[in-house]
Amino acid sequence: SVPTTSDSAATPNADLSTSGAARIEAGTGIGSVTNRIELAGVTTLAADGGTGAIWLRGTDTGGTLTIGTVNAVNAGSALSGLQTTGGNADITLTTRGSALTVAQDVSTHGNGSIDLRTASAGNIAINGASLSSGGNGTIQLVSGGGLTTDTDSGDVTTDDEIRTTGAVLLDVAGAIGAEGKRIEIADAGTLA
């Protein structure tokens, strides 16, 4: 089983190591601000923190970590994206240098915030998914590379990449979106 807290502040060892997918589900949170669950070799990630926050760190310095769909090993249904379902709980996922692809939705309950970060030159790609706060939580994307999407912008569908009535912070070393593939933001109270 995966621990719901970690000693990552004290040791560099990963709490979860695999060369494939990781599905993490807990009723009252995953990790903590000082003890994030460290992931090594994970290619696809899905997590549900229930009524508690999600605190995860990818330790790889290359490759791509994809937020996607992961099937249950035994009985149970597949889990998609990252989510909290109560307690205004936040989601934080950082990488040490790998790129991050959001292929399934990342959503928080109520005023929960979302913080996704890559180090070095790691890009963040939001591909056919959205980041959304259930209320006025802050959505923050920090990338040592660029911020991209594979979704066409300006069409009539509701495919906004970012949704919150709170603040949106985009701190990106490279380009944000591209011609015809803009990062669309809905309802934000503040944009920085």
Secondary structure, DSSP 8 states (H G I E B T S, - for coil): ---SS--TTT----SEE-SSEEEEE-SB-BS-SSS-EEEES-SEEEEE-BTS-EEEEE--SSSEEEE-EE--SSSS--EESEE--STT--EEEEESS-EEEE-S-EEESTT--EEEE--TT--EEE-S--EEESSS--EEEEESS-EEESS-SSSSS---SEE-SSEEEEEESS-BSBTTB---EES-SEE-
